[in-house]
Amino acid sequence: MFQRILTVAHQEIRIGLRNRWILLSVVILSAFSLALALLGSAPAGTLDVSRMTITVASLSSLSVYLVPLIALLLAFDAVAGEIERGTLLLIFSSPMTRGEFLLGKAIGHLCVLLLALTLGYGSTAVLLAATGGGDTGGFIDFARLIGTSTLLGLAFLSLGYIVSSLVRQVTTAAAMAIGIWLVLIVLYDLALLGALVADSEGFFASSVFPFALLANPADAFRLFNLAALDANAMVGGMAGVAESLPFPPVVALFSIFAFAGLALSCAVVLLKRVSP
């Protein structure tokens, strides 16, 4: 079983290298992170916070937009693409189960994403350390950011597999993936903001809003990372939210795990109903 899963994962990594997915992701992540490190760390001196902490706080917000998009673009054709190429029937005629096939895809895509994050964000950490803006705590913050970004990517990879298992055309899957990104990353927060503004009695803010943050893996990711920074009150803007939550911020991390596991399980169930 493990050999079959690793075979699919290795194939996806090779495809990522051949299609320049890794290179493109590294370039995008490096460009934005370096720009934030060089141009966005000016407050470090006045706030008595290391440049690494300032940069990680900024990257925590940036990752909410970039990582889900990269993950969805990696995953949207995982099943629909195999159907269009006519290879899914050949795959399913082998001893490999559909769960093993999807798990292999997830491991391969996750390795591609982890490599891109490590190289993209790691280059920024090395630059900051070389210019005297880093310390041990800053490297820990960067490592936590890369790890949680990978987990966030897994959640959106799973959503991409769901989309890819629902349709048979790659173009339709791509459109649905962009729609998911728009709803969860942009419109969801706008809806929460509108509800907070309209909440004159404070019921939504105290009873619904904290759990609404947990329901969206992107918001849970941002909440956990900014609350984990020692300087979040100055650079993250999340200290007040984290302190008013009816649960510790680490619960947000477990909610991302749960979301990713549930979405991946749903993708496996949907894949079992797909006829090549």
VEXKE-541977 format. One line per field, with one value per residue: residue number from 1; x, y, z of N, C-alpha, C in turn. Coordinates in Angstrom, 3 decimals, m for minus. Layout:
VEXKE-541977
nr: [NUM/...]
nc1: [X/...]
nc2: [Y/...]
nc3: [Z/...]
cac1: [X/...]
cac2: [Y/...]
cac3: [Z/...]
cc1: [X/...]
cc2: [Y/...]
cc3: [Z/...]
END
This chain:
VEXKE-541977
nr: [1/2/3/4/5/6/7/8/9/10/11/12/13/14/15/16/17/18/19/20/21/22/23/24/25/26/27/28/29/30/31/32/33/34/35/36/37/38/39/40/41/42/43/44/45/46/47/48/49/50/51/52/53/54/55/56/57/58/59/60/61/62/63/64/65/66/67/68/69/70/71/72/73/74/75/76/77/78/79/80/81/82/83/84/85/86/87/88/89/90/91/92/93/94/95/96/97/98/99/100/101/102/103/104/105/106/107/108/109/110/111/112/113/114/115/116/117/118/119/120/121/122/123/124/125/126/127/128/129/130/131/132/133/134/135/136/137/138/139/140/141/142/143/144/145/146/147/148/149/150/151/152/153/154/155/156/157/158/159/160/161/162/163/164/165/166/167/168/169/170/171/172/173/174/175/176/177/178/179/180/181/182/183/184/185/186/187/188/189/190/191/192/193/194/195/196/197/198/199/200/201/202/203/204/205/206/207/208/209/210/211/212/213/214/215/216/217/218/219/220/221/222/223/224/225/226/227/228/229/230/231/232/233/234/235/236/237/238/239/240/241/242/243/244/245/246/247/248/249/250/251/252/253/254/255/256/257/258/259/260/261/262/263/264/265/266/267/268/269/270/271/272/273/274/275/276]
nc1: [0.822/1.836/3.889/2.531/1.215/3.391/4.478/2.600/2.814/5.499/5.339/3.712/5.369/7.408/5.920/5.326/7.881/8.497/6.504/7.158/5.942/6.936/9.093/7.754/6.082/8.002/9.250/7.119/6.458/8.939/9.370/7.273/7.676/10.294/9.931/8.236/9.968/12.038/10.809/8.732/9.501/10.133/8.923/10.210/12.300/11.128/9.208/10.629/10.959/12.047/13.189/12.566/10.294/8.426/8.333/7.398/4.853/3.679/3.865/2.162/m0.360/m0.150/0.195/m2.320/m3.631/m1.973/m1.092/m3.492/m4.397/m2.293/m2.368/m4.951/m4.652/m2.800/m4.306/m6.745/m7.029/m6.586/m8.190/m10.095/m8.356/m7.037/m9.175/m9.741/m7.384/m7.589/m6.419/m7.346/m8.940/m7.061/m5.490/m7.288/m7.765/m5.674/m4.171/m4.359/m6.179/m8.842/m8.671/m5.952/m4.846/m5.702/m4.560/m1.855/m1.653/m2.162/0.041/2.185/1.559/1.620/4.295/5.435/4.360/5.422/8.171/8.279/7.452/9.458/11.791/11.008/10.139/12.238/14.484/14.086/14.310/16.999/18.200/17.451/18.760/21.396/21.716/21.645/19.143/17.946/17.172/17.261/14.623/13.246/13.787/12.424/9.838/9.583/9.816/7.512/5.607/6.011/5.346/2.617/1.546/1.842/0.027/m2.318/m2.295/m2.802/m5.478/m6.746/m5.868/m7.327/m9.913/m9.671/m9.449/m12.007/m13.536/m12.421/m13.286/m15.957/m16.586/m16.030/m14.556/m11.606/m11.512/m13.911/m13.456/m11.299/m12.512/m14.346/m12.558/m11.272/m13.509/m14.036/m11.769/m12.217/m14.591/m13.968/m11.633/m11.927/m14.722/m15.862/m14.643/m15.472/m18.205/m18.268/m17.277/m19.292/m21.403/m20.470/m20.486/m23.212/m24.111/m25.607/m26.249/m24.252/m24.336/m23.573/m20.807/m19.835/m20.805/m21.008/m19.078/m16.367/m16.427/m17.057/m14.673/m13.113/m14.337/m13.460/m10.573/m8.568/m8.925/m8.588/m5.920/m4.604/m5.339/m4.124/m1.341/m0.733/m1.484/0.379/2.744/5.022/4.920/2.400/0.435/1.393/2.096/0.427/m2.311/m4.127/m4.240/m6.228/m8.474/m7.662/m7.424/m10.030/m11.358/m13.347/m11.826/m8.514/m5.958/m4.642/m6.532/m7.421/m5.516/m5.990/m8.500/m7.956/m6.620/m8.782/m10.584/m9.114/m8.844/m11.548/m12.360/m10.641/m11.500/m14.108/m13.476/m12.377/m14.631/m16.276/m14.673/m14.870/m17.264/m16.857/m16.859/m14.567]
nc2: [m1.202/1.296/1.627/2.021/4.406/6.151/6.028/7.400/9.898/10.556/10.795/13.057/15.006/15.016/15.945/18.495/19.614/19.430/20.979/23.419/24.292/24.358/26.142/28.470/28.953/29.360/31.677/33.531/33.509/34.220/36.763/38.360/38.015/38.950/41.594/42.490/42.134/43.923/46.390/46.607/46.482/48.696/49.693/48.283/49.324/51.436/50.053/48.306/45.639/42.667/42.549/40.203/39.290/41.277/40.841/38.179/38.512/40.104/38.326/36.352/37.376/37.722/35.090/34.020/34.740/33.905/31.169/29.464/29.933/28.954/26.277/25.456/25.770/23.809/21.527/21.415/19.989/17.380/15.061/15.586/16.291/13.877/12.432/13.827/13.379/10.715/8.833/7.996/5.694/3.706/3.925/3.214/0.627/m0.744/m2.390/m0.393/1.420/3.869/5.629/5.407/6.447/9.171/9.960/9.680/11.682/13.908/13.847/14.219/16.777/18.245/18.057/19.512/22.042/22.484/22.522/24.798/26.790/26.578/27.275/29.777/31.435/30.819/31.938/34.616/34.658/33.941/36.129/38.225/37.375/37.537/40.253/41.188/41.258/39.184/36.571/33.833/33.384/34.553/32.791/30.572/31.555/31.803/29.103/28.075/29.483/28.439/25.750/25.883/27.151/25.164/23.309/24.801/24.882/22.155/21.956/23.471/22.148/19.808/20.798/21.456/18.891/17.940/19.583/18.788/16.191/16.437/17.408/16.929/18.317/20.164/22.950/23.775/22.874/24.529/27.062/26.740/26.339/28.844/30.296/29.227/30.131/32.904/33.163/32.084/33.454/36.183/37.137/35.936/37.106/39.727/39.413/38.692/41.062/42.842/41.751/42.208/44.991/45.481/44.414/45.445/44.804/43.165/40.412/38.751/39.273/38.235/35.606/34.264/35.118/34.279/31.473/31.447/32.301/30.032/28.264/28.838/27.916/29.695/32.042/30.901/30.113/32.609/33.755/32.012/32.237/35.021/35.459/33.895/35.273/37.186/39.888/40.512/42.320/44.743/44.503/42.712/43.085/41.322/40.814/41.789/40.386/37.709/37.624/37.941/35.692/32.739/30.488/29.026/30.271/28.131/26.289/27.035/26.002/23.249/23.240/23.710/21.363/19.572/20.506/20.059/17.244/16.433/17.509/16.132/13.530/13.720/14.187/11.712/10.060/11.162/10.645/7.895/7.609/8.395/7.708/6.564]
nc3: [0.000/0.909/m0.894/m3.296/m2.761/m2.389/m4.929/m6.500/m5.236/m5.781/m8.538/m8.767/m7.676/m9.592/m11.764/m10.818/m10.835/m13.552/m14.747/m13.800/m11.467/m8.852/m9.129/m9.974/m7.742/m5.744/m6.698/m6.574/m3.783/m2.689/m3.836/m2.759/m0.001/0.384/m0.401/1.651/3.796/3.246/2.829/4.621/7.275/8.740/11.160/13.182/14.740/16.257/17.682/19.167/18.364/16.782/13.364/12.081/13.460/12.814/10.057/9.886/10.988/9.017/6.862/7.739/7.265/4.517/3.607/3.898/1.605/m0.553/m0.179/m0.056/m2.698/m4.319/m3.508/m4.363/m7.116/m7.599/m7.099/m8.492/m10.874/m10.242/m10.366/m12.409/m14.451/m14.950/m15.950/m18.338/m19.718/m20.102/m18.461/m16.038/m15.985/m16.527/m14.230/m12.195/m12.890/m11.932/m9.003/m7.111/m4.700/m4.602/m2.500/m1.833/m4.154/m4.071/m1.651/m2.260/m4.207/m2.553/m0.773/m2.556/m3.682/m1.331/m0.623/m2.729/m2.160/0.422/m0.139/m1.776/0.036/1.990/0.563/m0.461/1.773/3.433/2.198/2.721/5.519/5.797/4.540/6.279/8.601/7.726/7.448/9.977/11.191/12.486/14.894/17.265/18.158/16.048/13.924/14.862/14.721/11.938/11.201/12.402/10.942/8.343/8.780/9.643/7.422/5.529/6.555/6.252/3.478/2.963/3.739/1.743/m0.514/m0.199/m0.555/m3.230/m4.332/m3.832/m5.532/m7.984/m8.099/m8.429/m10.959/m14.524/m16.324/m16.812/m17.053/m15.876/m13.264/m12.587/m12.605/m10.509/m8.404/m8.218/m7.504/m4.946/m3.580/m3.723/m2.239/0.366/1.117/0.584/0.441/2.690/4.983/4.574/4.933/7.644/8.753/8.014/9.500/12.084/12.172/11.937/14.265/16.828/19.450/20.346/20.401/18.230/18.052/20.468/20.719/18.244/16.370/17.263/16.773/14.136/13.033/13.481/11.743/9.217/7.603/6.781/8.326/10.842/10.669/10.455/12.881/14.778/14.163/14.405/17.023/18.273/18.150/20.048/19.785/18.880/19.624/18.759/16.075/14.842/15.250/16.305/18.949/20.725/19.787/20.196/22.990/23.780/23.050/23.634/23.928/23.897/21.600/20.365/19.729/17.269/15.564/15.730/14.607/11.931/11.273/11.630/9.707/7.333/7.443/7.343/4.868/3.118/3.538/2.549/m0.117/m0.842/m0.589/m2.591/m4.797/m4.991/m6.227/m8.760/m12.185/m14.497]
cac1: [0.000/2.674/4.644/1.645/0.990/4.626/4.653/1.773/3.395/6.712/4.922/3.218/6.537/8.043/5.084/5.534/9.178/8.452/5.623/7.699/5.094/7.778/9.842/6.825/5.655/9.144/9.437/6.034/6.604/10.176/9.214/6.430/8.271/11.443/9.412/7.772/11.116/12.854/10.035/7.699/10.013/10.571/8.505/10.901/13.091/10.288/8.441/11.557/10.654/12.994/12.689/11.978/8.942/7.608/8.163/6.529/3.491/3.184/3.720/0.996/m1.506/0.065/0.012/m3.755/m4.042/m1.149/m1.018/m4.694/m4.466/m1.327/m2.863/m6.086/m4.134/m2.142/m5.203/m8.037/m7.105/m6.078/m9.063/m10.647/m7.280/m6.826/m10.303/m9.571/m6.243/m7.934/m5.524/m7.960/m9.376/m5.871/m5.077/m8.252/m7.713/m4.551/m4.564/m4.430/m7.510/m9.047/m8.137/m4.494/m4.558/m5.875/m3.574/m0.592/m1.729/m2.051/1.420/3.016/1.288/2.067/5.757/5.691/4.041/6.385/9.441/8.150/7.407/10.768/12.724/10.535/10.233/13.568/15.425/13.883/14.881/18.462/18.579/17.330/19.828/22.669/21.779/21.569/17.778/17.372/17.592/16.731/13.174/12.750/13.831/11.323/8.614/9.555/9.537/6.092/4.853/6.100/4.583/1.174/1.179/1.697/m1.245/m3.357/m2.291/m3.464/m6.922/m7.233/m5.657/m8.469/m11.039/m9.430/m9.777/m13.468/m13.973/m11.970/m14.058/m17.347/m16.749/m15.211/m13.804/m10.588/m11.864/m14.950/m12.806/m10.494/m13.430/m14.871/m11.473/m11.126/m14.680/m13.831/m10.783/m12.857/m15.580/m13.369/m10.551/m12.331/m16.116/m16.166/m14.253/m16.349/m19.482/m18.071/m17.153/m20.624/m22.195/m19.995/m20.956/m24.658/m24.411/m25.740/m26.373/m23.029/m24.516/m22.761/m19.388/m19.457/m21.254/m20.922/m17.849/m15.193/m16.555/m17.012/m13.247/m12.633/m14.945/m12.690/m9.169/m7.719/m9.016/m7.987/m4.474/m4.142/m5.534/m3.110/0.008/m0.554/m1.575/1.581/3.870/5.123/4.643/1.181/m0.345/1.922/2.234/m0.517/m3.678/m4.980/m4.147/m7.531/m9.352/m7.207/m7.683/m11.470/m11.925/m13.718/m10.953/m7.133/m5.692/m4.165/m7.699/m7.506/m4.660/m6.702/m9.628/m7.435/m6.442/m10.093/m11.132/m8.372/m9.202/m12.928/m12.420/m9.977/m12.394/m15.199/m12.931/m12.254/m15.988/m16.719/m13.874/m15.372/m18.444/m16.457/m16.647/m13.578]
cac2: [0.000/2.483/1.756/2.597/5.811/6.888/6.104/8.521/11.124/10.844/11.251/14.429/15.877/15.136/16.826/19.840/20.090/19.560/22.086/24.622/24.736/24.681/27.365/29.600/29.211/29.925/33.058/34.355/33.634/34.956/38.166/39.056/38.002/39.858/42.957/42.811/42.206/45.101/47.632/46.641/46.276/49.973/49.928/47.431/50.120/52.188/49.132/47.435/44.286/42.261/42.633/38.908/39.227/42.154/40.200/37.012/39.010/40.513/37.126/35.602/37.904/37.468/33.668/33.737/34.948/33.196/29.719/28.787/30.034/28.005/24.921/25.176/25.626/22.509/20.392/21.445/19.014/16.094/14.004/16.002/16.234/12.466/12.032/14.422/12.736/9.318/7.977/7.573/4.306/2.873/3.959/2.474/m0.796/m1.316/m2.767/0.785/1.884/5.293/6.352/5.448/7.372/10.550/10.225/9.900/13.027/14.890/13.863/14.837/18.212/18.840/18.178/20.640/23.267/22.644/22.931/26.187/27.638/26.564/28.064/31.149/32.143/30.594/32.908/35.873/34.493/33.979/37.515/39.013/36.974/38.027/41.703/41.514/41.456/37.921/35.942/32.466/33.455/34.852/31.558/29.729/32.126/31.443/27.672/27.899/30.011/27.483/24.556/26.152/27.441/23.859/22.757/25.563/24.397/20.860/22.185/23.938/21.039/18.904/21.437/21.299/17.508/17.845/20.206/17.978/14.954/16.761/17.747/16.137/19.219/20.913/24.371/23.951/22.711/25.723/28.149/26.473/26.543/30.290/30.727/28.860/31.072/34.211/33.125/31.839/34.383/37.584/37.429/35.448/38.135/40.889/39.089/38.799/42.479/43.428/41.284/42.901/46.377/45.495/43.780/46.527/44.274/42.453/38.957/38.104/39.413/37.435/34.214/33.661/35.508/33.428/30.167/31.700/32.325/28.651/27.540/29.128/27.612/30.867/32.894/30.169/30.209/33.956/33.937/31.272/32.753/36.356/35.358/33.207/36.193/37.987/41.296/40.597/43.505/45.901/44.325/41.772/43.526/40.219/40.578/41.995/39.288/36.479/37.681/37.915/34.428/31.811/29.322/29.429/30.343/26.867/25.580/27.377/25.064/21.971/23.393/23.544/19.911/18.946/20.913/19.349/15.830/16.266/17.776/15.045/12.371/13.969/14.005/10.266/9.541/11.609/9.961/6.524/7.644/8.836/6.667/7.089]
cac3: [0.000/1.015/m2.121/m4.303/m2.396/m2.654/m6.377/m6.961/m4.694/m6.547/m9.852/m8.656/m7.485/m10.904/m12.578/m10.305/m11.334/m15.012/m15.111/m13.164/m10.373/m7.703/m9.435/m9.978/m6.367/m5.025/m7.169/m6.031/m2.336/m2.404/m4.217/m1.802/1.345/0.380/m0.432/2.999/4.701/2.961/2.835/5.647/8.643/9.302/12.553/14.148/15.670/17.173/18.507/19.881/17.937/15.750/11.986/11.747/14.011/11.974/8.757/10.046/11.179/7.700/6.030/8.202/6.523/3.092/3.332/3.818/0.218/m1.537/0.010/m0.573/m4.156/m4.875/m3.233/m5.242/m8.481/m7.663/m6.883/m9.175/m11.978/m9.752/m10.873/m13.700/m15.440/m15.301/m16.793/m19.669/m20.384/m20.303/m17.671/m14.781/m16.130/m16.392/m12.825/m11.378/m13.243/m11.189/m7.635/m6.252/m4.330/m4.874/m1.359/m1.982/m5.256/m3.620/m0.608/m2.949/m4.783/m1.476/m0.275/m3.578/m3.735/m0.074/m0.720/m3.628/m1.432/1.511/m0.725/m2.213/1.228/2.645/m0.244/m0.594/3.036/3.998/1.634/3.449/6.854/5.654/4.247/7.500/9.508/7.190/7.608/11.395/11.648/12.926/16.140/17.390/18.211/14.710/13.133/15.343/14.148/10.527/11.112/12.714/9.806/7.236/9.141/9.627/6.033/4.874/7.012/5.553/2.103/2.917/3.797/0.443/m1.445/m0.049/m1.230/m4.657/m4.713/m3.855/m6.786/m9.111/m8.117/m8.736/m12.375/m15.430/m17.180/m16.079/m17.028/m14.852/m11.965/m12.335/m12.265/m9.172/m7.442/m8.023/m6.758/m3.543/m3.043/m3.579/m1.158/1.678/1.446/0.453/0.785/4.042/5.949/4.374/5.568/9.094/9.085/7.927/10.629/13.278/12.118/12.152/15.557/17.798/20.812/20.696/20.467/17.196/18.387/21.630/20.667/16.912/15.669/17.544/16.137/12.694/12.691/13.451/10.627/8.010/7.905/6.554/9.508/11.953/10.451/10.802/14.318/15.531/13.941/14.960/18.481/18.764/18.165/21.264/19.476/18.078/19.960/18.062/14.633/14.256/15.331/16.709/20.386/21.336/19.398/20.837/24.422/24.031/22.588/24.717/23.843/23.609/20.163/19.807/19.200/15.846/14.838/15.655/13.684/10.570/11.141/11.481/8.407/6.286/7.491/6.886/3.431/2.409/3.618/1.593/m1.466/m1.076/m0.794/m3.916/m5.817/m5.133/m7.091/m10.102/m13.188/m15.445]
cc1: [0.861/3.482/3.799/1.397/2.217/4.901/3.857/2.356/4.641/6.373/4.439/4.363/7.266/7.244/5.249/6.846/9.131/7.603/6.028/6.806/5.933/8.517/8.930/6.389/6.776/9.350/8.377/6.218/7.848/10.007/8.399/7.073/9.479/10.993/8.925/8.937/11.895/12.097/9.079/8.191/10.521/10.127/9.303/11.658/12.240/9.504/9.315/11.230/11.619/12.350/12.057/10.540/7.986/7.301/7.233/5.080/2.880/2.949/2.535/m0.265/m1.369/m0.217/m1.450/m4.251/m3.279/m1.219/m2.288/m4.801/m3.523/m1.824/m4.014/m5.640/m3.376/m3.136/m6.410/m8.157/m6.636/m6.881/m9.589/m9.590/m6.989/m7.957/m10.126/m8.430/m6.506/m7.084/m6.179/m8.427/m8.205/m5.420/m5.989/m8.321/m6.549/m5.008/m4.722/m5.883/m7.621/m8.555/m6.622/m4.089/m4.634/m4.872/m2.192/m0.538/m1.498/m0.623/2.341/2.814/1.758/3.585/6.143/5.469/5.047/7.740/9.400/8.156/8.773/11.770/12.311/10.687/11.604/14.599/15.307/14.489/16.410/18.933/18.516/18.429/21.170/22.831/21.589/20.170/17.133/17.905/16.965/15.212/12.562/12.742/12.719/10.002/8.480/9.223/8.064/5.223/4.858/5.267/3.085/0.691/0.999/0.384/m2.420/m3.457/m2.984/m4.983/m7.467/m6.901/m6.855/m9.716/m10.897/m9.751/m11.294/m14.016/m13.640/m12.736/m15.517/m17.601/m15.802/m14.377/m12.840/m10.956/m12.935/m14.359/m11.981/m11.380/m13.996/m13.812/m11.256/m12.314/m14.564/m12.847/m11.424/m13.815/m14.898/m12.340/m11.001/m13.736/m16.466/m15.829/m15.104/m17.708/m19.375/m17.984/m18.515/m21.508/m21.778/m20.491/m22.447/m25.059/m24.463/m25.780/m25.157/m23.160/m23.629/m21.287/m18.966/m19.760/m21.040/m19.567/m16.649/m15.248/m16.615/m15.567/m12.696/m13.157/m14.203/m11.213/m8.237/m7.739/m8.396/m6.460/m3.941/m4.258/m4.437/m1.732/0.223/m0.645/m0.319/2.789/3.865/4.718/3.333/0.354/0.099/1.894/1.173/m1.952/m4.639/m4.999/m5.495/m8.491/m8.977/m7.552/m9.175/m12.122/m12.294/m12.888/m9.536/m6.869/m5.229/m5.318/m7.847/m6.660/m5.353/m7.901/m9.173/m7.188/m7.781/m10.704/m10.453/m8.746/m10.600/m13.028/m11.767/m10.836/m13.563/m14.715/m12.796/m13.622/m16.494/m15.964/m14.368/m16.608/m18.116/m16.273/m15.721/m14.174]
cc2: [1.259/2.705/2.397/4.079/6.657/7.012/7.264/9.845/11.530/11.364/12.701/15.411/16.083/16.050/18.282/20.444/20.344/20.747/23.409/25.161/25.161/25.989/28.587/29.958/29.846/31.385/33.971/34.587/34.440/36.441/38.930/39.112/38.922/41.313/43.388/42.966/43.502/46.409/47.745/46.490/47.559/50.182/49.162/48.243/50.837/51.282/48.216/45.966/43.925/42.343/41.318/38.804/40.076/41.459/38.996/37.442/39.428/39.305/36.277/36.071/37.637/36.012/33.289/33.866/34.039/31.679/29.002/28.820/29.040/26.577/24.554/24.994/24.320/21.359/20.332/20.416/17.623/14.920/14.358/15.949/14.815/11.955/12.564/13.764/11.258/8.347/7.443/6.120/3.346/2.799/3.088/0.991/m1.506/m1.688/m1.579/1.156/3.387/6.155/6.476/6.430/8.819/10.910/10.454/11.274/14.088/14.984/14.542/16.335/18.916/19.009/19.340/21.955/23.527/23.097/24.387/27.143/27.722/27.419/29.527/31.953/31.980/31.575/34.256/35.792/34.572/35.402/38.377/38.668/37.525/39.527/42.138/41.706/40.204/37.460/34.560/32.452/33.735/33.626/30.596/30.224/31.751/29.959/27.385/28.378/29.029/26.238/24.778/26.518/26.149/23.198/23.479/25.117/23.057/21.018/22.594/22.948/20.095/19.481/21.331/19.898/17.295/18.402/19.317/16.671/15.186/16.988/16.913/17.006/20.048/22.386/24.664/23.840/23.945/26.891/27.972/26.693/28.030/30.838/30.413/29.824/32.435/34.230/33.030/32.889/35.832/37.819/37.003/36.516/39.390/40.646/39.183/40.256/43.161/43.020/41.972/44.338/46.460/44.948/44.845/46.030/43.463/40.952/38.244/38.134/38.480/35.945/33.520/33.906/34.612/32.079/30.285/31.785/30.912/27.898/27.747/28.862/28.805/31.793/32.214/30.224/31.562/34.205/33.252/31.908/34.128/36.342/34.719/34.126/37.005/39.432/41.456/41.829/44.717/45.740/43.441/42.228/42.451/40.021/40.727/40.876/38.020/36.465/37.576/36.611/33.536/30.533/29.815/29.415/29.028/26.029/25.855/26.420/23.716/22.054/23.258/22.066/19.224/19.266/20.145/17.872/15.564/16.466/16.658/13.782/12.520/13.764/12.527/9.656/9.920/10.881/8.535/6.471/8.064/7.630/7.212/7.250]
cc3: [0.000/m0.257/m3.215/m4.038/m2.729/m4.151/m6.950/m6.487/m5.480/m7.934/m9.813/m8.436/m8.805/m11.819/m12.138/m10.776/m12.832/m15.455/m14.480/m12.043/m9.173/m7.933/m9.375/m8.559/m5.559/m5.407/m6.568/m4.538/m1.971/m2.696/m3.178/m0.422/1.430/0.356/0.955/3.963/4.513/3.133/4.012/7.059/9.276/10.744/13.593/15.192/16.702/18.112/19.345/19.626/16.829/14.372/11.561/12.245/13.189/10.651/8.847/10.243/9.846/6.798/6.468/7.492/5.032/2.741/3.207/2.376/m0.747/m1.394/m0.443/m2.088/m4.820/m4.688/m4.162/m6.691/m8.668/m7.747/m7.807/m10.296/m11.557/m10.286/m12.256/m14.802/m15.886/m16.198/m18.212/m20.435/m20.657/m19.512/m16.402/m14.839/m15.967/m14.940/m11.974/m11.746/m12.571/m9.779/m6.687/m5.952/m4.587/m3.715/m1.418/m3.069/m4.780/m2.534/m1.221/m3.592/m3.709/m0.950/m1.278/m3.653/m2.467/m0.059/m1.621/m2.892/m0.320/0.987/m1.160/m1.029/1.904/1.885/m0.307/0.682/3.677/3.478/2.336/4.849/6.802/5.392/5.500/8.497/9.046/7.380/9.056/11.929/12.194/14.261/16.203/17.412/16.850/13.817/13.563/14.766/12.676/10.353/11.406/11.551/8.645/7.537/9.075/8.230/5.247/5.277/6.355/4.098/1.969/2.940/2.433/m0.676/m1.405/m0.698/m2.748/m5.146/m4.749/m5.161/m7.971/m9.218/m8.486/m10.216/m13.212/m16.366/m16.337/m15.983/m15.984/m13.458/m11.601/m11.916/m10.860/m8.103/m7.167/m7.244/m5.275/m2.886/m2.785/m2.399/0.205/2.080/1.446/1.006/2.209/5.080/5.804/5.030/7.091/9.534/9.043/9.087/11.929/13.323/12.437/13.515/16.647/19.244/21.257/20.766/19.462/17.574/19.509/21.475/19.339/16.265/15.991/16.828/14.611/12.212/12.573/12.236/9.323/8.296/7.700/7.761/10.722/11.875/10.898/12.299/15.118/15.393/14.550/16.481/19.067/18.839/19.458/21.019/18.738/18.402/19.159/16.551/14.028/14.276/15.799/18.227/21.067/21.033/20.149/22.324/24.734/23.600/23.769/24.705/23.563/22.109/19.548/19.264/17.703/15.011/14.676/14.708/12.234/10.286/10.853/10.124/7.279/6.262/6.972/5.378/2.624/2.428/2.642/0.159/m1.811/m1.359/m2.183/m5.029/m6.040/m6.029/m8.521/m11.001/m14.253/m16.852]
END
